[in-house]
Amino acid sequence: MDVLTAKKLVIEAGEKLVATGLIARTWGNVSCRVDDKTFVITPSGKSYIGLTPDDIVEVAIETLEWGGSVKPSSEKGIHAEVYKAYPDAGFVIHTHQKVASVISTLSEGIDKITGEAEKLIGSKVLIGSYGLPGTKKLRKGVTNALHMSPSKAVVMAHHGALCFGKDSEEAFQVANMLETVSAKHILSAAKERLGINSDNLDDFCTEMADKLTNSQKTVEIDESLLYNSSCDRESGEILFTNKADGSEMKMPLDGAAA
């Protein structure tokens, strides 16, 4: 595929992601494989509406090198890992879709997918271990999940989803089907573990709210997953401080919305 065609496909997909509600604002990212050495990806921190081919950045799969004045998405690394792990993958979208994002908060992914969904996505969806956006830790978690995964989707812990396919159409089909199987998984788990037998998520949320309102139990939160954040606009960085051990991590402001 020539670079200009790939860039136009990425622009179209970005607009479609916004229209379908799979992402919001500048969050998420889209890429298209050009060949076995490069792909093009959306820029860091720019709205999907109004992008031009000059805004879409060509990146080397192996080295993540790029040229020009436009900075690529900070998540370019996880896209590259898909292209390396799946030679037939031609299109990748990182979404913050609602129901799959709920799955991202669980300790386990979706362990059994059947029927037409299995034919499209695969037999199960794994969760990649947690890492802050754009970090090597996030990339490592995604890489491990991809190598163990039999599917075209990976859920990133406490983050969002990574969906891919041979082209843009299939990648979107995977993302939409992931919402369906995620909802089924939540409802099945609610019935098995909580005794809540709901036909849809709206009813489940209502019944769960009633249960919590009438319960005197407290919920324990793992503080190792909690961070305080502060923004220093002069240095252009966000400082994250872990509430459990006090460890600190910095991230560029432009990487926070990439």
Secondary structure, DSSP 8 states (H G I E B T S, - for coil): --HHHHHHHHHHHHHHHHHHTSS-TT-SEEEEE-SSSEEEE-BTT--STT--GGGSEEEETTT--B-SSS-B-TTHHHHHHHHHH-TT--EEEEE--HHHHHHTTSSS-B----HHHHHHT-S-BEEE----TTSHHHHHHHHHHHHH--SSEEEETTTEEEEEESSHHHHHHHHHHHHHHHHHHHHHHIIIII----SSHHHHHHHHHHHHHH--------GGG-EEEEEETTTTEEEEEETTT--EEEEEGGGTT-
